[in-house]
Amino acid sequence: MKFGILVNEGPYQHQASDSAYQFAVAALAKGHGIYRVFFYHDGVNNANKLTEPPQDDRNVTRQWSALAAAHDIDLVVCVAAGLRRGIKNELLAPGFHISGLGQLIQAGIEADRLVVFGD
């Protein structure tokens, strides 16, 4: 099965990003594919390369980047939501890129299931 994932919450304010990441890892481990992960609303904060959590905490941004690199996953940040929150191309962590809502629609069409994390 091929999944699309929508992340609507930031990496440290809500469980949604961690849950989405763990879902993606589990799906890949079971042989499923991830078509695209789309970051929307506060979820765009997952892409910020300036995030520096304490050493004893997880680095969600780095986790997403590593997963994308290892499995060739498309990590898309909504341009409008990103600009509202000051997220521009020069602030994106490796593996993330900015695009429009059309990429979310395409993920819904191309994937067998679109799984939403966060409000």
CNS distance restraints for C-alpha pairs under 8 A (distance, minus, plus):
assign (resid   1 and name CA) (resid  32 and name CA) 5.10 0.50 0.50
assign (resid   1 and name CA) (resid  33 and name CA) 6.27 0.50 0.50
assign (resid   1 and name CA) (resid 112 and name CA) 6.23 0.50 0.50
assign (resid   1 and name CA) (resid 113 and name CA) 7.97 0.50 0.50
assign (resid   2 and name CA) (resid  32 and name CA) 5.91 0.50 0.50
assign (resid   2 and name CA) (resid  33 and name CA) 4.57 0.50 0.50
assign (resid   2 and name CA) (resid  34 and name CA) 5.57 0.50 0.50
assign (resid   2 and name CA) (resid  35 and name CA) 6.06 0.50 0.50
assign (resid   2 and name CA) (resid 111 and name CA) 5.17 0.50 0.50
assign (resid   2 and name CA) (resid 112 and name CA) 5.29 0.50 0.50
assign (resid   2 and name CA) (resid 113 and name CA) 6.86 0.50 0.50
assign (resid   3 and name CA) (resid  32 and name CA) 7.57 0.50 0.50
assign (resid   3 and name CA) (resid  33 and name CA) 6.13 0.50 0.50
assign (resid   3 and name CA) (resid  34 and name CA) 4.79 0.50 0.50
assign (resid   3 and name CA) (resid  35 and name CA) 5.68 0.50 0.50
assign (resid   3 and name CA) (resid  36 and name CA) 7.42 0.50 0.50
assign (resid   3 and name CA) (resid 111 and name CA) 5.17 0.50 0.50
assign (resid   3 and name CA) (resid 112 and name CA) 5.91 0.50 0.50
assign (resid   3 and name CA) (resid 113 and name CA) 5.11 0.50 0.50
assign (resid   3 and name CA) (resid 114 and name CA) 5.88 0.50 0.50
assign (resid   3 and name CA) (resid 115 and name CA) 7.14 0.50 0.50
assign (resid   4 and name CA) (resid  34 and name CA) 5.97 0.50 0.50
assign (resid   4 and name CA) (resid  35 and name CA) 5.31 0.50 0.50
assign (resid   4 and name CA) (resid  36 and name CA) 5.10 0.50 0.50
assign (resid   4 and name CA) (resid  37 and name CA) 6.01 0.50 0.50
assign (resid   4 and name CA) (resid  38 and name CA) 7.84 0.50 0.50
assign (resid   4 and name CA) (resid 107 and name CA) 5.54 0.50 0.50
assign (resid   4 and name CA) (resid 108 and name CA) 6.58 0.50 0.50
assign (resid   4 and name CA) (resid 111 and name CA) 5.45 0.50 0.50
assign (resid   4 and name CA) (resid 112 and name CA) 7.67 0.50 0.50
assign (resid   4 and name CA) (resid 113 and name CA) 6.13 0.50 0.50
assign (resid   4 and name CA) (resid 114 and name CA) 4.48 0.50 0.50
assign (resid   4 and name CA) (resid 115 and name CA) 6.21 0.50 0.50
assign (resid   5 and name CA) (resid  20 and name CA) 7.22 0.50 0.50
assign (resid   5 and name CA) (resid  34 and name CA) 7.65 0.50 0.50
assign (resid   5 and name CA) (resid  36 and name CA) 6.30 0.50 0.50
assign (resid   5 and name CA) (resid  37 and name CA) 4.61 0.50 0.50
assign (resid   5 and name CA) (resid  38 and name CA) 6.16 0.50 0.50
assign (resid   5 and name CA) (resid 114 and name CA) 5.60 0.50 0.50
assign (resid   5 and name CA) (resid 115 and name CA) 4.96 0.50 0.50
assign (resid   5 and name CA) (resid 116 and name CA) 6.00 0.50 0.50
assign (resid   5 and name CA) (resid 117 and name CA) 7.64 0.50 0.50
assign (resid   6 and name CA) (resid  37 and name CA) 5.85 0.50 0.50
assign (resid   6 and name CA) (resid  38 and name CA) 4.86 0.50 0.50
assign (resid   6 and name CA) (resid  39 and name CA) 6.01 0.50 0.50
assign (resid   6 and name CA) (resid  40 and name CA) 7.17 0.50 0.50
assign (resid   6 and name CA) (resid 104 and name CA) 7.84 0.50 0.50
assign (resid   6 and name CA) (resid 114 and name CA) 7.13 0.50 0.50
assign (resid   6 and name CA) (resid 115 and name CA) 6.20 0.50 0.50
assign (resid   6 and name CA) (resid 116 and name CA) 4.72 0.50 0.50
assign (resid   6 and name CA) (resid 117 and name CA) 6.06 0.50 0.50
assign (resid   7 and name CA) (resid  16 and name CA) 6.80 0.50 0.50
assign (resid   7 and name CA) (resid  17 and name CA) 6.23 0.50 0.50
assign (resid   7 and name CA) (resid  20 and name CA) 6.87 0.50 0.50
assign (resid   7 and name CA) (resid  37 and name CA) 7.30 0.50 0.50
assign (resid   7 and name CA) (resid  38 and name CA) 6.20 0.50 0.50
assign (resid   7 and name CA) (resid  39 and name CA) 4.87 0.50 0.50
assign (resid   7 and name CA) (resid  40 and name CA) 6.12 0.50 0.50
assign (resid   7 and name CA) (resid  43 and name CA) 5.39 0.50 0.50
assign (resid   7 and name CA) (resid 116 and name CA) 6.26 0.50 0.50
assign (resid   7 and name CA) (resid 117 and name CA) 5.04 0.50 0.50
assign (resid   7 and name CA) (resid 118 and name CA) 6.36 0.50 0.50
assign (resid   8 and name CA) (resid  16 and name CA) 7.38 0.50 0.50
assign (resid   8 and name CA) (resid  17 and name CA) 7.93 0.50 0.50
assign (resid   8 and name CA) (resid  39 and name CA) 6.13 0.50 0.50
assign (resid   8 and name CA) (resid  40 and name CA) 4.94 0.50 0.50
assign (resid   8 and name CA) (resid  41 and name CA) 5.28 0.50 0.50
assign (resid   8 and name CA) (resid  42 and name CA) 5.82 0.50 0.50
assign (resid   8 and name CA) (resid  43 and name CA) 4.40 0.50 0.50
assign (resid   8 and name CA) (resid  44 and name CA) 7.70 0.50 0.50
assign (resid   8 and name CA) (resid 116 and name CA) 7.67 0.50 0.50
assign (resid   8 and name CA) (resid 117 and name CA) 6.18 0.50 0.50
assign (resid   8 and name CA) (resid 118 and name CA) 5.01 0.50 0.50
assign (resid   8 and name CA) (resid 119 and name CA) 6.26 0.50 0.50
assign (resid   9 and name CA) (resid  13 and name CA) 7.31 0.50 0.50
assign (resid   9 and name CA) (resid  14 and name CA) 6.21 0.50 0.50
assign (resid   9 and name CA) (resid  15 and name CA) 7.97 0.50 0.50
assign (resid   9 and name CA) (resid  16 and name CA) 5.92 0.50 0.50
assign (resid   9 and name CA) (resid  17 and name CA) 6.36 0.50 0.50
assign (resid   9 and name CA) (resid  40 and name CA) 7.58 0.50 0.50
assign (resid   9 and name CA) (resid  41 and name CA) 6.69 0.50 0.50
assign (resid   9 and name CA) (resid  42 and name CA) 4.73 0.50 0.50
assign (resid   9 and name CA) (resid  43 and name CA) 4.04 0.50 0.50
assign (resid   9 and name CA) (resid  44 and name CA) 7.71 0.50 0.50
assign (resid   9 and name CA) (resid  45 and name CA) 7.95 0.50 0.50
assign (resid   9 and name CA) (resid 117 and name CA) 7.53 0.50 0.50
assign (resid   9 and name CA) (resid 118 and name CA) 5.55 0.50 0.50
assign (resid   9 and name CA) (resid 119 and name CA) 7.39 0.50 0.50
assign (resid  10 and name CA) (resid  14 and name CA) 6.43 0.50 0.50
assign (resid  10 and name CA) (resid  16 and name CA) 7.69 0.50 0.50
assign (resid  10 and name CA) (resid  17 and name CA) 6.56 0.50 0.50
assign (resid  10 and name CA) (resid  42 and name CA) 4.96 0.50 0.50
assign (resid  10 and name CA) (resid  43 and name CA) 4.40 0.50 0.50
assign (resid  10 and name CA) (resid  44 and name CA) 6.79 0.50 0.50
assign (resid  10 and name CA) (resid  45 and name CA) 5.25 0.50 0.50
assign (resid  10 and name CA) (resid  46 and name CA) 5.76 0.50 0.50
assign (resid  11 and name CA) (resid  15 and name CA) 7.54 0.50 0.50
assign (resid  11 and name CA) (resid  16 and name CA) 7.66 0.50 0.50
assign (resid  11 and name CA) (resid  17 and name CA) 5.42 0.50 0.50
assign (resid  11 and name CA) (resid  18 and name CA) 7.10 0.50 0.50
assign (resid  11 and name CA) (resid  43 and name CA) 7.17 0.50 0.50
assign (resid  11 and name CA) (resid  45 and name CA) 6.78 0.50 0.50
assign (resid  11 and name CA) (resid  46 and name CA) 5.41 0.50 0.50
assign (resid  11 and name CA) (resid  60 and name CA) 6.15 0.50 0.50
assign (resid  11 and name CA) (resid  61 and name CA) 7.60 0.50 0.50
assign (resid  14 and name CA) (resid 118 and name CA) 7.81 0.50 0.50
assign (resid  15 and name CA) (resid  19 and name CA) 6.10 0.50 0.50
assign (resid  15 and name CA) (resid 118 and name CA) 7.93 0.50 0.50
assign (resid  16 and name CA) (resid  20 and name CA) 6.02 0.50 0.50
assign (resid  16 and name CA) (resid 117 and name CA) 5.02 0.50 0.50
assign (resid  16 and name CA) (resid 118 and name CA) 5.06 0.50 0.50
assign (resid  17 and name CA) (resid  21 and name CA) 6.09 0.50 0.50
assign (resid  17 and name CA) (resid  43 and name CA) 7.44 0.50 0.50
assign (resid  17 and name CA) (resid  46 and name CA) 7.69 0.50 0.50
assign (resid  17 and name CA) (resid  60 and name CA) 7.71 0.50 0.50
assign (resid  17 and name CA) (resid 117 and name CA) 7.03 0.50 0.50
assign (resid  17 and name CA) (resid 118 and name CA) 7.91 0.50 0.50
assign (resid  18 and name CA) (resid  22 and name CA) 6.12 0.50 0.50
assign (resid  18 and name CA) (resid  60 and name CA) 7.25 0.50 0.50
assign (resid  19 and name CA) (resid  23 and name CA) 5.98 0.50 0.50
assign (resid  19 and name CA) (resid 117 and name CA) 7.26 0.50 0.50
assign (resid  20 and name CA) (resid  24 and name CA) 6.16 0.50 0.50
assign (resid  20 and name CA) (resid 117 and name CA) 6.12 0.50 0.50
assign (resid  21 and name CA) (resid  25 and name CA) 6.25 0.50 0.50
assign (resid  21 and name CA) (resid  63 and name CA) 7.93 0.50 0.50
assign (resid  21 and name CA) (resid  64 and name CA) 7.02 0.50 0.50
assign (resid  22 and name CA) (resid  26 and name CA) 6.09 0.50 0.50
assign (resid  23 and name CA) (resid  27 and name CA) 6.00 0.50 0.50
assign (resid  24 and name CA) (resid  28 and name CA) 6.12 0.50 0.50
assign (resid  24 and name CA) (resid  34 and name CA) 7.03 0.50 0.50
assign (resid  25 and name CA) (resid  29 and name CA) 6.14 0.50 0.50
assign (resid  25 and name CA) (resid  67 and name CA) 7.88 0.50 0.50
assign (resid  26 and name CA) (resid  30 and name CA) 6.32 0.50 0.50
assign (resid  27 and name CA) (resid  31 and name CA) 6.54 0.50 0.50
assign (resid  27 and name CA) (resid  32 and name CA) 5.23 0.50 0.50
assign (resid  27 and name CA) (resid  33 and name CA) 7.03 0.50 0.50
assign (resid  27 and name CA) (resid  34 and name CA) 7.89 0.50 0.50
assign (resid  28 and name CA) (resid  32 and name CA) 5.04 0.50 0.50
assign (resid  28 and name CA) (resid  33 and name CA) 5.95 0.50 0.50
assign (resid  28 and name CA) (resid  34 and name CA) 7.38 0.50 0.50
assign (resid  34 and name CA) (resid  73 and name CA) 6.43 0.50 0.50
assign (resid  35 and name CA) (resid  73 and name CA) 6.73 0.50 0.50
assign (resid  35 and name CA) (resid  74 and name CA) 6.93 0.50 0.50
assign (resid  35 and name CA) (resid 107 and name CA) 6.73 0.50 0.50
assign (resid  35 and name CA) (resid 110 and name CA) 7.54 0.50 0.50
assign (resid  35 and name CA) (resid 111 and name CA) 6.16 0.50 0.50
assign (resid  36 and name CA) (resid  73 and name CA) 6.08 0.50 0.50
assign (resid  36 and name CA) (resid  74 and name CA) 4.78 0.50 0.50
assign (resid  36 and name CA) (resid  75 and name CA) 6.12 0.50 0.50
assign (resid  36 and name CA) (resid  76 and name CA) 7.33 0.50 0.50
assign (resid  36 and name CA) (resid 107 and name CA) 6.23 0.50 0.50
assign (resid  37 and name CA) (resid  73 and name CA) 7.43 0.50 0.50
assign (resid  37 and name CA) (resid  74 and name CA) 6.20 0.50 0.50
assign (resid  37 and name CA) (resid  75 and name CA) 4.98 0.50 0.50
assign (resid  37 and name CA) (resid  76 and name CA) 6.17 0.50 0.50
assign (resid  38 and name CA) (resid  75 and name CA) 6.12 0.50 0.50
assign (resid  38 and name CA) (resid  76 and name CA) 4.80 0.50 0.50
assign (resid  38 and name CA) (resid  77 and name CA) 6.02 0.50 0.50
assign (resid  38 and name CA) (resid  78 and name CA) 7.22 0.50 0.50
assign (resid  38 and name CA) (resid 103 and name CA) 7.67 0.50 0.50
assign (resid  38 and name CA) (resid 104 and name CA) 6.21 0.50 0.50
assign (resid  39 and name CA) (resid  43 and name CA) 4.87 0.50 0.50
assign (resid  39 and name CA) (resid  44 and name CA) 5.00 0.50 0.50
assign (resid  39 and name CA) (resid  46 and name CA) 7.58 0.50 0.50
assign (resid  39 and name CA) (resid  75 and name CA) 7.59 0.50 0.50
assign (resid  39 and name CA) (resid  76 and name CA) 6.07 0.50 0.50
assign (resid  39 and name CA) (resid  77 and name CA) 4.85 0.50 0.50
assign (resid  39 and name CA) (resid  78 and name CA) 6.12 0.50 0.50
assign (resid  40 and name CA) (resid  44 and name CA) 5.52 0.50 0.50
assign (resid  40 and name CA) (resid  77 and name CA) 6.56 0.50 0.50
assign (resid  40 and name CA) (resid  78 and name CA) 5.48 0.50 0.50
assign (resid  40 and name CA) (resid  81 and name CA) 6.18 0.50 0.50
assign (resid  40 and name CA) (resid  82 and name CA) 7.90 0.50 0.50
assign (resid  41 and name CA) (resid  78 and name CA) 7.87 0.50 0.50
assign (resid  41 and name CA) (resid  81 and name CA) 5.32 0.50 0.50
assign (resid  41 and name CA) (resid  82 and name CA) 7.75 0.50 0.50
assign (resid  42 and name CA) (resid  81 and name CA) 7.42 0.50 0.50
assign (resid  42 and name CA) (resid  85 and name CA) 7.91 0.50 0.50
assign (resid  44 and name CA) (resid  48 and name CA) 7.61 0.50 0.50
assign (resid  44 and name CA) (resid  77 and name CA) 5.65 0.50 0.50
assign (resid  44 and name CA) (resid  78 and name CA) 6.88 0.50 0.50
assign (resid  44 and name CA) (resid  81 and name CA) 6.83 0.50 0.50
assign (resid  44 and name CA) (resid  82 and name CA) 5.71 0.50 0.50
assign (resid  44 and name CA) (resid  85 and name CA) 8.00 0.50 0.50
assign (resid  44 and name CA) (resid  87 and name CA) 7.40 0.50 0.50
assign (resid  45 and name CA) (resid  82 and name CA) 7.78 0.50 0.50
assign (resid  45 and name CA) (resid  85 and name CA) 7.85 0.50 0.50
assign (resid  45 and name CA) (resid  87 and name CA) 7.47 0.50 0.50
assign (resid  46 and name CA) (resid  60 and name CA) 6.87 0.50 0.50
assign (resid  46 and name CA) (resid  61 and name CA) 5.31 0.50 0.50
assign (resid  47 and name CA) (resid  61 and name CA) 5.88 0.50 0.50
assign (resid  47 and name CA) (resid  77 and name CA) 7.28 0.50 0.50
assign (resid  47 and name CA) (resid  91 and name CA) 7.80 0.50 0.50
assign (resid  47 and name CA) (resid  92 and name CA) 5.39 0.50 0.50
assign (resid  47 and name CA) (resid  93 and name CA) 5.53 0.50 0.50
assign (resid  47 and name CA) (resid  96 and name CA) 6.31 0.50 0.50
assign (resid  48 and name CA) (resid  61 and name CA) 7.02 0.50 0.50
assign (resid  48 and name CA) (resid  87 and name CA) 6.88 0.50 0.50
assign (resid  48 and name CA) (resid  91 and name CA) 5.60 0.50 0.50
assign (resid  48 and name CA) (resid  92 and name CA) 5.18 0.50 0.50
assign (resid  48 and name CA) (resid  93 and name CA) 5.80 0.50 0.50
assign (resid  49 and name CA) (resid  61 and name CA) 7.09 0.50 0.50
assign (resid  49 and name CA) (resid  91 and name CA) 5.65 0.50 0.50
assign (resid  49 and name CA) (resid  92 and name CA) 5.36 0.50 0.50
assign (resid  49 and name CA) (resid  93 and name CA) 4.25 0.50 0.50
assign (resid  49 and name CA) (resid  94 and name CA) 7.82 0.50 0.50
assign (resid  50 and name CA) (resid  91 and name CA) 6.92 0.50 0.50
assign (resid  51 and name CA) (resid  59 and name CA) 7.93 0.50 0.50
assign (resid  51 and name CA) (resid  61 and name CA) 7.38 0.50 0.50
assign (resid  52 and name CA) (resid  59 and name CA) 7.40 0.50 0.50
assign (resid  53 and name CA) (resid  57 and name CA) 6.11 0.50 0.50
assign (resid  53 and name CA) (resid  58 and name CA) 7.06 0.50 0.50
assign (resid  53 and name CA) (resid  59 and name CA) 6.18 0.50 0.50
assign (resid  59 and name CA) (resid  63 and name CA) 6.27 0.50 0.50
assign (resid  60 and name CA) (resid  64 and name CA) 6.27 0.50 0.50
assign (resid  61 and name CA) (resid  65 and name CA) 6.29 0.50 0.50
assign (resid  61 and name CA) (resid  93 and name CA) 7.10 0.50 0.50
assign (resid  62 and name CA) (resid  66 and name CA) 6.08 0.50 0.50
assign (resid  62 and name CA) (resid  93 and name CA) 7.68 0.50 0.50
assign (resid  63 and name CA) (resid  67 and name CA) 6.14 0.50 0.50
assign (resid  64 and name CA) (resid  68 and name CA) 6.10 0.50 0.50
assign (resid  65 and name CA) (resid  69 and name CA) 6.20 0.50 0.50
assign (resid  65 and name CA) (resid  93 and name CA) 6.95 0.50 0.50
assign (resid  65 and name CA) (resid  94 and name CA) 5.70 0.50 0.50
assign (resid  65 and name CA) (resid  95 and name CA) 5.30 0.50 0.50
assign (resid  65 and name CA) (resid  96 and name CA) 7.28 0.50 0.50
assign (resid  66 and name CA) (resid  70 and name CA) 6.09 0.50 0.50
assign (resid  67 and name CA) (resid  71 and name CA) 6.08 0.50 0.50
assign (resid  67 and name CA) (resid  72 and name CA) 7.92 0.50 0.50
assign (resid  67 and name CA) (resid  73 and name CA) 7.34 0.50 0.50
assign (resid  68 and name CA) (resid  72 and name CA) 5.16 0.50 0.50
assign (resid  68 and name CA) (resid  73 and name CA) 4.38 0.50 0.50
assign (resid  68 and name CA) (resid  74 and name CA) 6.73 0.50 0.50
assign (resid  68 and name CA) (resid  75 and name CA) 7.07 0.50 0.50
assign (resid  68 and name CA) (resid  95 and name CA) 6.15 0.50 0.50
assign (resid  69 and name CA) (resid  73 and name CA) 6.97 0.50 0.50
assign (resid  69 and name CA) (resid  95 and name CA) 6.68 0.50 0.50
assign (resid  74 and name CA) (resid  95 and name CA) 7.44 0.50 0.50
assign (resid  74 and name CA) (resid  96 and name CA) 7.43 0.50 0.50
assign (resid  75 and name CA) (resid  95 and name CA) 6.32 0.50 0.50
assign (resid  75 and name CA) (resid  96 and name CA) 4.83 0.50 0.50
assign (resid  75 and name CA) (resid  97 and name CA) 6.42 0.50 0.50
assign (resid  76 and name CA) (resid  96 and name CA) 5.85 0.50 0.50
assign (resid  76 and name CA) (resid  97 and name CA) 5.23 0.50 0.50
assign (resid  76 and name CA) (resid  98 and name CA) 5.68 0.50 0.50
assign (resid  76 and name CA) (resid  99 and name CA) 6.29 0.50 0.50
assign (resid  76 and name CA) (resid 103 and name CA) 7.57 0.50 0.50
assign (resid  77 and name CA) (resid  81 and name CA) 7.97 0.50 0.50
assign (resid  77 and name CA) (resid  82 and name CA) 6.76 0.50 0.50
assign (resid  77 and name CA) (resid  96 and name CA) 6.82 0.50 0.50
assign (resid  77 and name CA) (resid  97 and name CA) 5.93 0.50 0.50
assign (resid  77 and name CA) (resid  98 and name CA) 4.66 0.50 0.50
assign (resid  77 and name CA) (resid  99 and name CA) 6.13 0.50 0.50
assign (resid  77 and name CA) (resid 100 and name CA) 7.85 0.50 0.50
assign (resid  78 and name CA) (resid  82 and name CA) 5.84 0.50 0.50
assign (resid  78 and name CA) (resid  98 and name CA) 5.96 0.50 0.50
assign (resid  78 and name CA) (resid  99 and name CA) 5.54 0.50 0.50
assign (resid  78 and name CA) (resid 100 and name CA) 5.36 0.50 0.50
assign (resid  78 and name CA) (resid 101 and name CA) 6.37 0.50 0.50
assign (resid  79 and name CA) (resid  83 and name CA) 6.06 0.50 0.50
assign (resid  79 and name CA) (resid  98 and name CA) 5.50 0.50 0.50
assign (resid  79 and name CA) (resid  99 and name CA) 5.35 0.50 0.50
assign (resid  79 and name CA) (resid 100 and name CA) 5.52 0.50 0.50
assign (resid  80 and name CA) (resid  84 and name CA) 6.30 0.50 0.50
assign (resid  80 and name CA) (resid 100 and name CA) 7.38 0.50 0.50
assign (resid  81 and name CA) (resid  85 and name CA) 6.53 0.50 0.50
assign (resid  82 and name CA) (resid  86 and name CA) 6.09 0.50 0.50
assign (resid  82 and name CA) (resid  87 and name CA) 4.59 0.50 0.50
assign (resid  82 and name CA) (resid  88 and name CA) 6.69 0.50 0.50
assign (resid  83 and name CA) (resid  87 and name CA) 5.39 0.50 0.50
assign (resid  83 and name CA) (resid  88 and name CA) 6.42 0.50 0.50
assign (resid  87 and name CA) (resid  91 and name CA) 6.08 0.50 0.50
assign (resid  87 and name CA) (resid  92 and name CA) 7.28 0.50 0.50
assign (resid  88 and name CA) (resid  92 and name CA) 6.79 0.50 0.50
assign (resid  88 and name CA) (resid  98 and name CA) 7.79 0.50 0.50
assign (resid  89 and name CA) (resid  97 and name CA) 7.10 0.50 0.50
assign (resid  89 and name CA) (resid  98 and name CA) 6.81 0.50 0.50
assign (resid  92 and name CA) (resid  96 and name CA) 6.07 0.50 0.50
assign (resid  92 and name CA) (resid  97 and name CA) 7.00 0.50 0.50
assign (resid  99 and name CA) (resid 103 and name CA) 6.86 0.50 0.50
assign (resid 100 and name CA) (resid 104 and name CA) 7.70 0.50 0.50
assign (resid 101 and name CA) (resid 105 and name CA) 6.48 0.50 0.50
assign (resid 102 and name CA) (resid 106 and name CA) 6.07 0.50 0.50
assign (resid 103 and name CA) (resid 107 and name CA) 6.14 0.50 0.50
assign (resid 104 and name CA) (resid 108 and name CA) 6.33 0.50 0.50
assign (resid 105 and name CA) (resid 109 and name CA) 6.36 0.50 0.50
assign (resid 106 and name CA) (resid 110 and name CA) 5.95 0.50 0.50
assign (resid 107 and name CA) (resid 111 and name CA) 5.61 0.50 0.50
assign (resid 107 and name CA) (resid 114 and name CA) 7.26 0.50 0.50
assign (resid 108 and name CA) (resid 112 and name CA) 7.78 0.50 0.50
assign (resid 108 and name CA) (resid 113 and name CA) 7.08 0.50 0.50
assign (resid 108 and name CA) (resid 114 and name CA) 5.63 0.50 0.50
